[in-house]
Each structure stands twice: as structure tokens, then as C-alpha cells.
């Protein structure tokens, strides 16, 4: 009898501790987090469930569009993630100016274990030097000049995938 009461008290303590932790997390994400003032779905303020559901449904692009219409140019789509729709944000986030406080998020920039240095995983100084060597290949003129070559490769890919699909064969797009 006494051990049964003690085990129930221990179980209740864990439940209370879990609820207190969840409330503290909820409070910190919705009130004290630097992103707390940004609008977006309420559930996206404290969990990635909203993000995951729309990612797996394939509606991750549609849902923020509705939120942009309702809330403006910046929408919080996860506890630690904002989504922007304004063109000025593109230049600030992806532009060539080095902004020291804008570091790369390591979740999106993981090293895949290949040899050599990736443009995504180097210091700012090394990145600048590598980018300078590659920049001419991505200029508007260079992209216009190679458009027909790229289009022929895309057409070839579509043709091969279609042929394999008609024959019921699988296509390994990673090779």
C-alpha cells in the first residue's frame, strides 16, 4: 500500500515536472524569444509541428503565402525560423555584402564528408576568394550564353526518365 502511494507520487512528480518544462518552453518561445514579435501561426512559435506537417503535405509554400497576405512580409514558420517574401530581404540574406552578425545556420550547411573545401563550409575570406573565381560562370551573360546547353541536358534528362517510366524501370537520379 505504501509503495503504491509512493510510486503514484513519483509518477505525479514527473508529470508535474514535464508540464512545468513545457510551460517554461512555451513562455520562453512566445514572450522572451527574439523572434516572439514576428507574426505567424501560433503553434509555429513553440514547435516545428506546423512546419513538418506542411513540409510532408507539400503545402509549405502555400501556407506562408496566406500568412504573408494576412501578416505582412515576414512570417515566423518555426520557433527559430522566419520566412521573408520581400525582395529587399533577398539582398540582405543572400547578397554579396558580408554582414558579420548573419552567420550560416549549421543545420543547413552540414558537411557531406567530401574531399576538399565546399563553398558553403569555408571562412568568409576563403569564401570570397572562391566566389570570385566562380562569379563569371554565373553572370547574366554567361547564363544566357549557356542556356541552350543547359536546356539540352534538361531535355535529355526528361527523355530518359520518360523512357524508363514507360518501361517500368526505376531511375536513380543521384548517380
VMD Tcl script that builds the backbone (N, CA, C; Angstrom):
set m [mol new atoms 525]
animate dup $m
set s [atomselect $m all]
$s set {name element resname resid chain x y z} {
  {N N UNK 1 A 0.818 -1.194 0.000}
  {CA C UNK 1 A 0.000 0.000 0.000}
  {C C UNK 1 A 0.865 1.263 0.000}
  {N N UNK 2 A 1.840 1.308 0.886}
  {CA C UNK 2 A 2.700 2.479 0.992}
  {C C UNK 2 A 3.560 2.629 -0.259}
  {N N UNK 3 A 4.062 1.520 -0.802}
  {CA C UNK 3 A 4.880 1.592 -2.025}
  {C C UNK 3 A 4.043 2.035 -3.211}
  {N N UNK 4 A 2.771 1.639 -3.222}
  {CA C UNK 4 A 1.866 2.056 -4.294}
  {C C UNK 4 A 1.641 3.568 -4.252}
  {N N UNK 5 A 1.473 4.121 -3.079}
  {CA C UNK 5 A 1.276 5.557 -2.904}
  {C C UNK 5 A 2.542 6.307 -3.306}
  {N N UNK 6 A 3.691 5.772 -2.910}
  {CA C UNK 6 A 4.972 6.412 -3.245}
  {C C UNK 6 A 5.188 6.407 -4.753}
  {N N UNK 7 A 4.880 5.303 -5.433}
  {CA C UNK 7 A 5.079 5.246 -6.891}
  {C C UNK 7 A 4.138 6.198 -7.606}
  {N N UNK 8 A 2.913 6.350 -7.072}
  {CA C UNK 8 A 1.985 7.311 -7.663}
  {C C UNK 8 A 2.475 8.743 -7.468}
  {N N UNK 9 A 3.047 9.048 -6.320}
  {CA C UNK 9 A 3.607 10.369 -6.071}
  {C C UNK 9 A 4.793 10.647 -6.991}
  {N N UNK 10 A 5.644 9.634 -7.181}
  {CA C UNK 10 A 6.788 9.798 -8.083}
  {C C UNK 10 A 6.308 10.044 -9.509}
  {N N UNK 11 A 5.295 9.294 -9.934}
  {CA C UNK 11 A 4.741 9.481 -11.272}
  {C C UNK 11 A 4.135 10.879 -11.405}
  {N N UNK 12 A 3.439 11.335 -10.387}
  {CA C UNK 12 A 2.847 12.672 -10.411}
  {C C UNK 12 A 3.942 13.735 -10.445}
  {N N UNK 13 A 5.045 13.494 -9.729}
  {CA C UNK 13 A 6.156 14.447 -9.758}
  {C C UNK 13 A 6.709 14.584 -11.169}
  {N N UNK 14 A 6.868 13.475 -11.855}
  {CA C UNK 14 A 7.379 13.526 -13.237}
  {C C UNK 14 A 6.409 14.242 -14.156}
  {N N UNK 15 A 5.123 13.999 -13.959}
  {CA C UNK 15 A 4.125 14.672 -14.785}
  {C C UNK 15 A 4.125 16.175 -14.526}
  {N N UNK 16 A 4.249 16.559 -13.256}
  {CA C UNK 16 A 4.308 17.986 -12.912}
  {C C UNK 16 A 5.572 18.608 -13.479}
  {N N UNK 17 A 6.688 17.899 -13.369}
  {CA C UNK 17 A 7.948 18.398 -13.909}
  {C C UNK 17 A 7.862 18.568 -15.426}
  {N N UNK 18 A 7.268 17.605 -16.101}
  {CA C UNK 18 A 7.106 17.686 -17.554}
  {C C UNK 18 A 6.204 18.857 -17.947}
  {N N UNK 19 A 5.114 19.041 -17.229}
  {CA C UNK 19 A 4.211 20.156 -17.513}
  {C C UNK 19 A 4.895 21.497 -17.241}
  {N N UNK 20 A 5.668 21.579 -16.182}
  {CA C UNK 20 A 6.388 22.824 -15.871}
  {C C UNK 20 A 7.409 23.132 -16.964}
  {N N UNK 21 A 8.101 22.098 -17.425}
  {CA C UNK 21 A 9.078 22.288 -18.505}
  {C C UNK 21 A 8.382 22.770 -19.774}
  {N N UNK 22 A 7.256 22.151 -20.130}
  {CA C UNK 22 A 6.518 22.548 -21.330}
  {C C UNK 22 A 6.014 23.989 -21.206}
  {N N UNK 23 A 5.528 24.368 -20.046}
  {CA C UNK 23 A 5.050 25.741 -19.842}
  {C C UNK 23 A 6.198 26.744 -19.921}
  {N N UNK 24 A 7.351 26.385 -19.339}
  {CA C UNK 24 A 8.516 27.276 -19.404}
  {C C UNK 24 A 8.977 27.442 -20.844}
  {N N UNK 25 A 8.985 26.353 -21.589}
  {CA C UNK 25 A 9.383 26.409 -23.001}
  {C C UNK 25 A 8.401 27.268 -23.798}
  {N N UNK 26 A 7.120 27.049 -23.578}
  {CA C UNK 26 A 6.087 27.827 -24.252}
  {C C UNK 26 A 6.227 29.314 -23.927}
  {N N UNK 27 A 6.426 29.624 -22.674}
  {CA C UNK 27 A 6.579 31.013 -22.250}
  {C C UNK 27 A 7.827 31.646 -22.858}
  {N N UNK 28 A 8.933 30.906 -22.875}
  {CA C UNK 28 A 10.163 31.488 -23.413}
  {C C UNK 28 A 10.050 31.742 -24.906}
  {N N UNK 29 A 9.441 30.815 -25.654}
  {CA C UNK 29 A 9.315 30.997 -27.107}
  {C C UNK 29 A 8.312 32.085 -27.484}
  {N N UNK 30 A 7.267 32.244 -26.686}
  {CA C UNK 30 A 6.226 33.199 -27.065}
  {C C UNK 30 A 6.408 34.591 -26.464}
  {N N UNK 31 A 7.214 34.716 -25.398}
  {CA C UNK 31 A 7.354 36.013 -24.747}
  {C C UNK 31 A 8.777 36.575 -24.771}
  {N N UNK 32 A 9.765 35.726 -24.548}
  {CA C UNK 32 A 11.132 36.216 -24.350}
  {C C UNK 32 A 12.066 35.937 -25.525}
  {N N UNK 33 A 11.638 35.175 -26.476}
  {CA C UNK 33 A 12.468 34.849 -27.631}
  {C C UNK 33 A 12.629 36.082 -28.516}
  {N N UNK 34 A 13.811 36.274 -29.143}
  {CA C UNK 34 A 13.988 37.430 -30.036}
  {C C UNK 34 A 13.007 37.441 -31.215}
  {N N UNK 35 A 12.475 36.284 -31.578}
  {CA C UNK 35 A 11.533 36.212 -32.700}
  {C C UNK 35 A 10.071 36.300 -32.254}
  {N N UNK 36 A 9.838 36.491 -30.965}
  {CA C UNK 36 A 8.468 36.480 -30.430}
  {C C UNK 36 A 7.577 37.547 -31.040}
  {N N UNK 37 A 8.146 38.661 -31.471}
  {CA C UNK 37 A 7.314 39.742 -32.003}
  {C C UNK 37 A 6.888 39.523 -33.449}
  {N N UNK 38 A 7.432 38.518 -34.115}
  {CA C UNK 38 A 7.075 38.284 -35.520}
  {C C UNK 38 A 5.781 37.496 -35.614}
  {N N UNK 39 A 4.908 37.859 -36.559}
  {CA C UNK 39 A 3.633 37.167 -36.691}
  {C C UNK 39 A 3.803 35.806 -37.357}
  {N N UNK 40 A 2.802 34.994 -37.217}
  {CA C UNK 40 A 2.790 33.679 -37.838}
  {C C UNK 40 A 1.844 32.770 -37.081}
  {N N UNK 41 A 1.699 31.533 -37.533}
  {CA C UNK 41 A 0.826 30.591 -36.833}
  {C C UNK 41 A 1.272 30.427 -35.377}
  {N N UNK 42 A 0.343 30.421 -34.452}
  {CA C UNK 42 A 0.675 30.350 -33.025}
  {C C UNK 42 A 1.467 29.086 -32.694}
  {N N UNK 43 A 1.074 27.963 -33.269}
  {CA C UNK 43 A 1.764 26.712 -32.966}
  {C C UNK 43 A 3.200 26.724 -33.498}
  {N N UNK 44 A 3.466 27.517 -34.512}
  {CA C UNK 44 A 4.822 27.601 -35.070}
  {C C UNK 44 A 5.753 28.396 -34.169}
  {N N UNK 45 A 5.217 29.093 -33.181}
  {CA C UNK 45 A 6.075 29.853 -32.263}
  {C C UNK 45 A 6.848 28.942 -31.313}
  {N N UNK 46 A 6.294 27.766 -30.998}
  {CA C UNK 46 A 6.947 26.940 -29.989}
  {C C UNK 46 A 7.216 25.500 -30.415}
  {N N UNK 47 A 6.856 25.137 -31.637}
  {CA C UNK 47 A 7.132 23.774 -32.093}
  {C C UNK 47 A 7.280 23.749 -33.608}
  {N N UNK 48 A 7.984 22.757 -34.108}
  {CA C UNK 48 A 8.162 22.595 -35.551}
  {C C UNK 48 A 7.059 21.713 -36.163}
  {N N UNK 49 A 6.058 21.380 -35.392}
  {CA C UNK 49 A 4.983 20.512 -35.892}
  {C C UNK 49 A 4.294 21.148 -37.095}
  {N N UNK 50 A 3.968 22.429 -37.015}
  {CA C UNK 50 A 3.311 23.124 -38.131}
  {C C UNK 50 A 4.181 23.024 -39.378}
  {N N UNK 51 A 5.463 23.314 -39.227}
  {CA C UNK 51 A 6.418 23.261 -40.339}
  {C C UNK 51 A 6.483 21.844 -40.914}
  {N N UNK 52 A 6.611 20.843 -40.051}
  {CA C UNK 52 A 6.742 19.451 -40.503}
  {C C UNK 52 A 5.484 18.975 -41.235}
  {N N UNK 53 A 4.325 19.312 -40.716}
  {CA C UNK 53 A 3.066 18.892 -41.356}
  {C C UNK 53 A 2.992 19.445 -42.776}
  {N N UNK 54 A 3.280 20.733 -42.944}
  {CA C UNK 54 A 3.167 21.339 -44.267}
  {C C UNK 54 A 4.317 20.922 -45.182}
  {N N UNK 55 A 5.458 20.601 -44.608}
  {CA C UNK 55 A 6.562 20.079 -45.409}
  {C C UNK 55 A 6.190 18.727 -46.000}
  {N N UNK 56 A 5.648 17.835 -45.181}
  {CA C UNK 56 A 5.285 16.499 -45.654}
  {C C UNK 56 A 4.055 16.492 -46.552}
  {N N UNK 57 A 3.148 17.429 -46.354}
  {CA C UNK 57 A 1.972 17.531 -47.223}
  {C C UNK 57 A 2.296 18.194 -48.559}
  {N N UNK 58 A 3.435 18.892 -48.616}
  {CA C UNK 58 A 3.800 19.615 -49.829}
  {C C UNK 58 A 3.141 20.976 -49.925}
  {N N UNK 59 A 2.662 21.491 -48.787}
  {CA C UNK 59 A 1.985 22.791 -48.785}
  {C C UNK 59 A 2.810 23.862 -48.074}
  {N N UNK 60 A 4.108 23.614 -47.907}
  {CA C UNK 60 A 4.951 24.546 -47.173}
  {C C UNK 60 A 5.103 25.879 -47.889}
  {N N UNK 61 A 4.880 25.911 -49.187}
  {CA C UNK 61 A 4.931 27.178 -49.907}
  {C C UNK 61 A 3.584 27.890 -49.886}
  {N N UNK 62 A 2.501 27.135 -49.907}
  {CA C UNK 62 A 1.167 27.734 -49.938}
  {C C UNK 62 A 0.781 28.399 -48.619}
  {N N UNK 63 A 1.066 27.736 -47.523}
  {CA C UNK 63 A 0.633 28.244 -46.215}
  {C C UNK 63 A 1.298 29.568 -45.849}
  {N N UNK 64 A 2.631 29.712 -46.021}
  {CA C UNK 64 A 3.205 31.029 -45.735}
  {C C UNK 64 A 2.650 32.128 -46.639}
  {N N UNK 65 A 2.287 31.809 -47.884}
  {CA C UNK 65 A 1.706 32.826 -48.766}
  {C C UNK 65 A 0.428 33.395 -48.162}
  {N N UNK 66 A -0.398 32.531 -47.587}
  {CA C UNK 66 A -1.614 33.004 -46.926}
  {C C UNK 66 A -1.261 33.866 -45.719}
  {N N UNK 67 A -0.214 33.461 -44.996}
  {CA C UNK 67 A 0.210 34.233 -43.830}
  {C C UNK 67 A 0.785 35.583 -44.246}
  {N N UNK 68 A 1.500 35.633 -45.379}
  {CA C UNK 68 A 2.036 36.911 -45.866}
  {C C UNK 68 A 0.901 37.881 -46.154}
  {N N UNK 69 A -0.160 37.374 -46.781}
  {CA C UNK 69 A -1.306 38.242 -47.097}
  {C C UNK 69 A -1.938 38.787 -45.824}
  {N N UNK 70 A -1.942 37.955 -44.782}
  {CA C UNK 70 A -2.566 38.359 -43.529}
  {C C UNK 70 A -1.632 39.210 -42.667}
  {N N UNK 71 A -0.351 38.821 -42.565}
  {CA C UNK 71 A 0.554 39.424 -41.579}
  {C C UNK 71 A 1.638 40.326 -42.140}
  {N N UNK 72 A 1.905 40.287 -43.443}
  {CA C UNK 72 A 2.956 41.146 -43.996}
  {C C UNK 72 A 4.107 40.356 -44.592}
  {N N UNK 73 A 5.257 41.028 -44.714}
  {CA C UNK 73 A 6.397 40.482 -45.447}
  {C C UNK 73 A 7.216 39.438 -44.696}
  {N N UNK 74 A 7.107 39.383 -43.387}
  {CA C UNK 74 A 7.906 38.459 -42.584}
  {C C UNK 74 A 6.969 37.619 -41.735}
  {N N UNK 75 A 7.162 36.286 -41.782}
  {CA C UNK 75 A 6.298 35.370 -41.044}
  {C C UNK 75 A 7.166 34.359 -40.308}
  {N N UNK 76 A 6.833 34.099 -39.070}
  {CA C UNK 76 A 7.534 33.077 -38.286}
  {C C UNK 76 A 6.916 31.731 -38.609}
  {N N UNK 77 A 7.733 30.806 -39.141}
  {CA C UNK 77 A 7.208 29.498 -39.543}
  {C C UNK 77 A 7.712 28.363 -38.659}
  {N N UNK 78 A 8.570 28.679 -37.701}
  {CA C UNK 78 A 9.081 27.702 -36.735}
  {C C UNK 78 A 9.637 28.493 -35.551}
  {N N UNK 79 A 9.919 27.837 -34.436}
  {CA C UNK 79 A 10.428 28.573 -33.277}
  {C C UNK 79 A 11.695 29.369 -33.571}
  {N N UNK 80 A 12.504 28.887 -34.499}
  {CA C UNK 80 A 13.779 29.541 -34.783}
  {C C UNK 80 A 13.942 29.893 -36.250}
  {N N UNK 81 A 12.826 30.104 -36.950}
  {CA C UNK 81 A 12.908 30.356 -38.394}
  {C C UNK 81 A 11.866 31.370 -38.847}
  {N N UNK 82 A 12.345 32.324 -39.649}
  {CA C UNK 82 A 11.464 33.306 -40.267}
  {C C UNK 82 A 11.451 33.082 -41.768}
  {N N UNK 83 A 10.343 33.429 -42.402}
  {CA C UNK 83 A 10.236 33.361 -43.856}
  {C C UNK 83 A 9.943 34.768 -44.363}
  {N N UNK 84 A 10.699 35.187 -45.371}
  {CA C UNK 84 A 10.564 36.534 -45.931}
  {C C UNK 84 A 10.031 36.447 -47.349}
  {N N UNK 85 A 9.236 37.452 -47.748}
  {CA C UNK 85 A 8.742 37.498 -49.118}
  {C C UNK 85 A 9.181 38.771 -49.842}
  {N N UNK 86 A 9.760 39.733 -49.131}
  {CA C UNK 86 A 10.126 40.993 -49.776}
  {C C UNK 86 A 11.478 40.889 -50.479}
  {N N UNK 87 A 11.615 41.525 -51.642}
  {CA C UNK 87 A 12.855 41.439 -52.420}
  {C C UNK 87 A 14.072 42.010 -51.690}
  {N N UNK 88 A 13.873 43.006 -50.841}
  {CA C UNK 88 A 14.993 43.583 -50.106}
  {C C UNK 88 A 15.646 42.551 -49.187}
  {N N UNK 89 A 14.855 41.645 -48.650}
  {CA C UNK 89 A 15.401 40.615 -47.759}
  {C C UNK 89 A 16.341 39.690 -48.521}
  {N N UNK 90 A 16.040 39.423 -49.775}
  {CA C UNK 90 A 16.892 38.550 -50.581}
  {C C UNK 90 A 18.318 39.097 -50.635}
  {N N UNK 91 A 18.455 40.391 -50.899}
  {CA C UNK 91 A 19.779 41.002 -50.954}
  {C C UNK 91 A 20.469 40.966 -49.592}
  {N N UNK 92 A 19.719 41.225 -48.525}
  {CA C UNK 92 A 20.319 41.212 -47.187}
  {C C UNK 92 A 20.781 39.807 -46.791}
  {N N UNK 93 A 20.004 38.797 -47.135}
  {CA C UNK 93 A 20.320 37.426 -46.722}
  {C C UNK 93 A 21.340 36.771 -47.647}
  {N N UNK 94 A 21.146 36.899 -48.954}
  {CA C UNK 94 A 21.977 36.173 -49.910}
  {C C UNK 94 A 22.940 37.060 -50.700}
  {N N UNK 95 A 22.933 38.357 -50.427}
  {CA C UNK 95 A 23.762 39.284 -51.185}
  {C C UNK 95 A 25.247 39.097 -50.937}
  {N N UNK 96 A 26.044 39.855 -51.671}
  {CA C UNK 96 A 27.494 39.701 -51.604}
  {C C UNK 96 A 28.122 40.468 -50.448}
  {N N UNK 97 A 27.374 41.365 -49.809}
  {CA C UNK 97 A 27.923 42.099 -48.678}
  {C C UNK 97 A 28.077 41.162 -47.483}
  {N N UNK 98 A 29.212 41.252 -46.819}
  {CA C UNK 98 A 29.438 40.424 -45.635}
  {C C UNK 98 A 28.869 41.150 -44.431}
  {N N UNK 99 A 27.898 40.529 -43.803}
  {CA C UNK 99 A 27.292 41.080 -42.602}
  {C C UNK 99 A 27.698 40.151 -41.466}
  {N N UNK 100 A 28.592 40.587 -40.575}
  {CA C UNK 100 A 29.158 39.685 -39.571}
  {C C UNK 100 A 28.126 38.982 -38.703}
  {N N UNK 101 A 27.048 39.677 -38.344}
  {CA C UNK 101 A 26.075 39.041 -37.457}
  {C C UNK 101 A 25.202 38.006 -38.169}
  {N N UNK 102 A 25.288 37.917 -39.494}
  {CA C UNK 102 A 24.500 36.924 -40.232}
  {C C UNK 102 A 25.372 35.707 -40.521}
  {N N UNK 103 A 25.457 34.807 -39.566}
  {CA C UNK 103 A 26.233 33.593 -39.756}
  {C C UNK 103 A 25.354 32.527 -40.383}
  {N N UNK 104 A 25.980 31.562 -40.994}
  {CA C UNK 104 A 25.232 30.474 -41.631}
  {C C UNK 104 A 24.719 29.522 -40.564}
  {N N UNK 105 A 23.491 29.079 -40.725}
  {CA C UNK 105 A 22.900 28.134 -39.797}
  {C C UNK 105 A 23.518 26.763 -40.048}
  {N N UNK 106 A 24.173 26.165 -39.058}
  {CA C UNK 106 A 24.857 24.892 -39.284}
  {C C UNK 106 A 23.929 23.746 -39.682}
  {N N UNK 107 A 22.626 23.850 -39.354}
  {CA C UNK 107 A 21.703 22.786 -39.758}
  {C C UNK 107 A 21.564 22.697 -41.269}
  {N N UNK 108 A 21.730 23.839 -41.960}
  {CA C UNK 108 A 21.576 23.851 -43.405}
  {C C UNK 108 A 22.901 23.753 -44.132}
  {N N UNK 109 A 23.992 23.891 -43.410}
  {CA C UNK 109 A 25.309 23.922 -44.031}
  {C C UNK 109 A 26.178 22.764 -43.558}
  {N N UNK 110 A 25.615 21.582 -43.392}
  {CA C UNK 110 A 26.381 20.445 -42.913}
  {C C UNK 110 A 27.317 19.937 -44.006}
  {N N UNK 111 A 28.509 19.549 -43.572}
  {CA C UNK 111 A 29.493 18.999 -44.486}
  {C C UNK 111 A 29.073 17.575 -44.830}
  {N N UNK 112 A 29.052 17.254 -46.108}
  {CA C UNK 112 A 28.636 15.924 -46.541}
  {C C UNK 112 A 29.807 14.956 -46.581}
  {N N UNK 113 A 30.964 15.362 -46.095}
  {CA C UNK 113 A 32.090 14.458 -45.959}
  {C C UNK 113 A 32.949 14.299 -47.190}
  {N N UNK 114 A 32.763 15.130 -48.198}
  {CA C UNK 114 A 33.575 15.020 -49.395}
  {C C UNK 114 A 34.967 15.581 -49.185}
  {N N UNK 115 A 35.861 15.276 -50.106}
  {CA C UNK 115 A 37.216 15.795 -50.040}
  {C C UNK 115 A 37.229 17.252 -50.492}
  {N N UNK 116 A 38.200 18.023 -50.015}
  {CA C UNK 116 A 38.317 19.412 -50.434}
  {C C UNK 116 A 37.395 20.308 -49.636}
  {N N UNK 117 A 37.365 21.555 -50.018}
  {CA C UNK 117 A 36.558 22.529 -49.301}
  {C C UNK 117 A 35.348 22.932 -50.126}
  {N N UNK 118 A 34.214 22.907 -49.483}
  {CA C UNK 118 A 32.985 23.349 -50.119}
  {C C UNK 118 A 32.855 24.855 -49.959}
  {N N UNK 119 A 32.231 25.489 -50.901}
  {CA C UNK 119 A 31.994 26.924 -50.837}
  {C C UNK 119 A 31.142 27.288 -49.618}
  {N N UNK 120 A 30.360 26.330 -49.139}
  {CA C UNK 120 A 29.468 26.577 -48.007}
  {C C UNK 120 A 30.152 26.448 -46.658}
  {N N UNK 121 A 31.324 25.806 -46.598}
  {CA C UNK 121 A 31.920 25.466 -45.312}
  {C C UNK 121 A 33.249 26.152 -45.036}
  {N N UNK 122 A 33.547 27.229 -45.692}
  {CA C UNK 122 A 34.828 27.894 -45.504}
  {C C UNK 122 A 34.646 29.218 -44.784}
  {N N UNK 123 A 35.745 29.810 -44.367}
  {CA C UNK 123 A 35.689 31.108 -43.693}
  {C C UNK 123 A 35.248 32.178 -44.685}
  {N N UNK 124 A 34.869 33.348 -44.171}
  {CA C UNK 124 A 34.409 34.427 -45.044}
  {C C UNK 124 A 35.482 34.833 -46.053}
  {N N UNK 125 A 36.738 34.931 -45.604}
  {CA C UNK 125 A 37.814 35.323 -46.514}
  {C C UNK 125 A 38.026 34.308 -47.624}
  {N N UNK 126 A 38.080 33.027 -47.273}
  {CA C UNK 126 A 38.259 31.965 -48.278}
  {C C UNK 126 A 37.028 31.891 -49.193}
  {N N UNK 127 A 35.850 32.072 -48.619}
  {CA C UNK 127 A 34.620 32.056 -49.404}
  {C C UNK 127 A 34.659 33.147 -50.472}
  {N N UNK 128 A 35.099 34.341 -50.083}
  {CA C UNK 128 A 35.176 35.459 -51.021}
  {C C UNK 128 A 36.111 35.132 -52.188}
  {N N UNK 129 A 37.273 34.532 -51.889}
  {CA C UNK 129 A 38.237 34.188 -52.939}
  {C C UNK 129 A 37.670 33.120 -53.877}
  {N N UNK 130 A 37.018 32.100 -53.321}
  {CA C UNK 130 A 36.433 31.036 -54.144}
  {C C UNK 130 A 35.295 31.593 -54.999}
  {N N UNK 131 A 34.482 32.445 -54.388}
  {CA C UNK 131 A 33.336 33.017 -55.103}
  {C C UNK 131 A 33.788 33.892 -56.271}
  {N N UNK 132 A 34.881 34.611 -56.068}
  {CA C UNK 132 A 35.410 35.475 -57.118}
  {C C UNK 132 A 35.822 34.645 -58.336}
  {N N UNK 133 A 36.392 33.468 -58.102}
  {CA C UNK 133 A 36.813 32.598 -59.204}
  {C C UNK 133 A 35.618 32.024 -59.970}
  {N N UNK 134 A 34.514 31.835 -59.268}
  {CA C UNK 134 A 33.331 31.232 -59.891}
  {C C UNK 134 A 32.341 32.250 -60.454}
  {N N UNK 135 A 32.462 33.505 -60.081}
  {CA C UNK 135 A 31.453 34.521 -60.390}
  {C C UNK 135 A 31.177 34.674 -61.874}
  {N N UNK 136 A 32.207 34.607 -62.718}
  {CA C UNK 136 A 31.983 34.823 -64.152}
  {C C UNK 136 A 31.056 33.764 -64.751}
  {N N UNK 137 A 31.087 32.559 -64.202}
  {CA C UNK 137 A 30.227 31.491 -64.708}
  {C C UNK 137 A 28.755 31.698 -64.399}
  {N N UNK 138 A 28.460 32.573 -63.457}
  {CA C UNK 138 A 27.077 32.816 -63.062}
  {C C UNK 138 A 26.612 34.224 -63.406}
  {N N UNK 139 A 27.357 34.913 -64.226}
  {CA C UNK 139 A 26.931 36.242 -64.661}
  {C C UNK 139 A 25.743 36.109 -65.611}
  {N N UNK 140 A 25.005 37.180 -65.790}
  {CA C UNK 140 A 23.834 37.145 -66.675}
  {C C UNK 140 A 24.234 36.762 -68.093}
  {N N UNK 141 A 25.351 37.294 -68.591}
  {CA C UNK 141 A 25.812 36.991 -69.950}
  {C C UNK 141 A 26.180 35.506 -70.079}
  {N N UNK 142 A 26.918 35.000 -69.099}
  {CA C UNK 142 A 27.323 33.595 -69.148}
  {C C UNK 142 A 26.110 32.661 -69.094}
  {N N UNK 143 A 25.152 32.985 -68.258}
  {CA C UNK 143 A 23.947 32.162 -68.165}
  {C C UNK 143 A 23.138 32.210 -69.457}
  {N N UNK 144 A 23.068 33.380 -70.096}
  {CA C UNK 144 A 22.378 33.491 -71.396}
  {C C UNK 144 A 23.096 32.666 -72.453}
  {N N UNK 145 A 24.434 32.749 -72.465}
  {CA C UNK 145 A 25.223 32.045 -73.481}
  {C C UNK 145 A 25.118 30.523 -73.355}
  {N N UNK 146 A 24.934 30.028 -72.152}
  {CA C UNK 146 A 24.877 28.572 -71.948}
  {C C UNK 146 A 23.463 28.038 -71.788}
  {N N UNK 147 A 22.467 28.884 -72.006}
  {CA C UNK 147 A 21.082 28.461 -71.807}
  {C C UNK 147 A 20.708 27.279 -72.699}
  {N N UNK 148 A 21.105 27.301 -73.967}
  {CA C UNK 148 A 20.734 26.206 -74.875}
  {C C UNK 148 A 21.403 24.900 -74.442}
  {N N UNK 149 A 22.629 24.965 -73.935}
  {CA C UNK 149 A 23.316 23.760 -73.471}
  {C C UNK 149 A 22.599 23.178 -72.251}
  {N N UNK 150 A 22.263 24.039 -71.294}
  {CA C UNK 150 A 21.539 23.567 -70.117}
  {C C UNK 150 A 20.176 23.009 -70.491}
  {N N UNK 151 A 19.492 23.659 -71.420}
  {CA C UNK 151 A 18.176 23.186 -71.868}
  {C C UNK 151 A 18.290 21.814 -72.510}
  {N N UNK 152 A 19.362 21.585 -73.280}
  {CA C UNK 152 A 19.528 20.268 -73.922}
  {C C UNK 152 A 19.739 19.179 -72.871}
  {N N UNK 153 A 20.482 19.478 -71.798}
  {CA C UNK 153 A 20.675 18.498 -70.723}
  {C C UNK 153 A 19.364 18.207 -69.994}
  {N N UNK 154 A 18.562 19.236 -69.770}
  {CA C UNK 154 A 17.263 19.034 -69.115}
  {C C UNK 154 A 16.354 18.203 -70.015}
  {N N UNK 155 A 16.329 18.508 -71.301}
  {CA C UNK 155 A 15.515 17.730 -72.249}
  {C C UNK 155 A 15.955 16.272 -72.264}
  {N N UNK 156 A 17.269 16.039 -72.248}
  {CA C UNK 156 A 17.802 14.677 -72.239}
  {C C UNK 156 A 17.384 13.942 -70.966}
  {N N UNK 157 A 17.449 14.628 -69.844}
  {CA C UNK 157 A 17.030 14.022 -68.582}
  {C C UNK 157 A 15.556 13.648 -68.620}
  {N N UNK 158 A 14.719 14.566 -69.088}
  {CA C UNK 158 A 13.278 14.295 -69.155}
  {C C UNK 158 A 12.996 13.124 -70.091}
  {N N UNK 159 A 13.689 13.070 -71.208}
  {CA C UNK 159 A 13.501 11.978 -72.158}
  {C C UNK 159 A 13.874 10.637 -71.525}
  {N N UNK 160 A 15.010 10.576 -70.825}
  {CA C UNK 160 A 15.443 9.315 -70.207}
  {C C UNK 160 A 14.499 8.880 -69.092}
  {N N UNK 161 A 14.049 9.830 -68.280}
  {CA C UNK 161 A 13.117 9.497 -67.204}
  {C C UNK 161 A 11.804 8.998 -67.784}
  {N N UNK 162 A 11.326 9.634 -68.848}
  {CA C UNK 162 A 10.085 9.208 -69.502}
  {C C UNK 162 A 10.230 7.805 -70.073}
  {N N UNK 163 A 11.340 7.522 -70.751}
  {CA C UNK 163 A 11.575 6.185 -71.313}
  {C C UNK 163 A 11.605 5.133 -70.213}
  {N N UNK 164 A 12.311 5.407 -69.142}
  {CA C UNK 164 A 12.379 4.440 -68.042}
  {C C UNK 164 A 11.014 4.240 -67.395}
  {N N UNK 165 A 10.236 5.325 -67.255}
  {CA C UNK 165 A 8.907 5.217 -66.660}
  {C C UNK 165 A 7.991 4.379 -67.543}
  {N N UNK 166 A 8.080 4.550 -68.852}
  {CA C UNK 166 A 7.245 3.775 -69.767}
  {C C UNK 166 A 7.623 2.294 -69.740}
  {N N UNK 167 A 8.902 2.004 -69.488}
  {CA C UNK 167 A 9.360 0.617 -69.399}
  {C C UNK 167 A 9.201 0.050 -67.992}
  {N N UNK 168 A 8.715 0.871 -67.055}
  {CA C UNK 168 A 8.516 0.419 -65.688}
  {C C UNK 168 A 9.817 0.294 -64.909}
  {N N UNK 169 A 10.859 0.948 -65.349}
  {CA C UNK 169 A 12.156 0.880 -64.681}
  {C C UNK 169 A 12.321 2.050 -63.707}
  {N N UNK 170 A 13.050 1.773 -62.654}
  {CA C UNK 170 A 13.357 2.824 -61.678}
  {C C UNK 170 A 14.486 3.698 -62.193}
  {N N UNK 171 A 14.516 4.937 -61.772}
  {CA C UNK 171 A 15.560 5.867 -62.179}
  {C C UNK 171 A 16.293 6.348 -60.936}
  {N N UNK 172 A 17.605 6.152 -60.922}
  {CA C UNK 172 A 18.411 6.650 -59.808}
  {C C UNK 172 A 18.936 8.026 -60.197}
  {N N UNK 173 A 18.332 9.067 -59.652}
  {CA C UNK 173 A 18.706 10.436 -60.011}
  {C C UNK 173 A 19.956 10.908 -59.282}
  {N N UNK 174 A 20.476 10.122 -58.361}
  {CA C UNK 174 A 21.651 10.533 -57.602}
  {C C UNK 174 A 22.934 10.137 -58.293}
  {N N UNK 175 A 22.898 9.140 -59.158}
  {CA C UNK 175 A 24.116 8.714 -59.870}
  {C C UNK 175 A 24.679 9.803 -60.720}
}
mol reanalyze $m
mol bondsrecalc $m
mol representation Tube
mol addrep $m
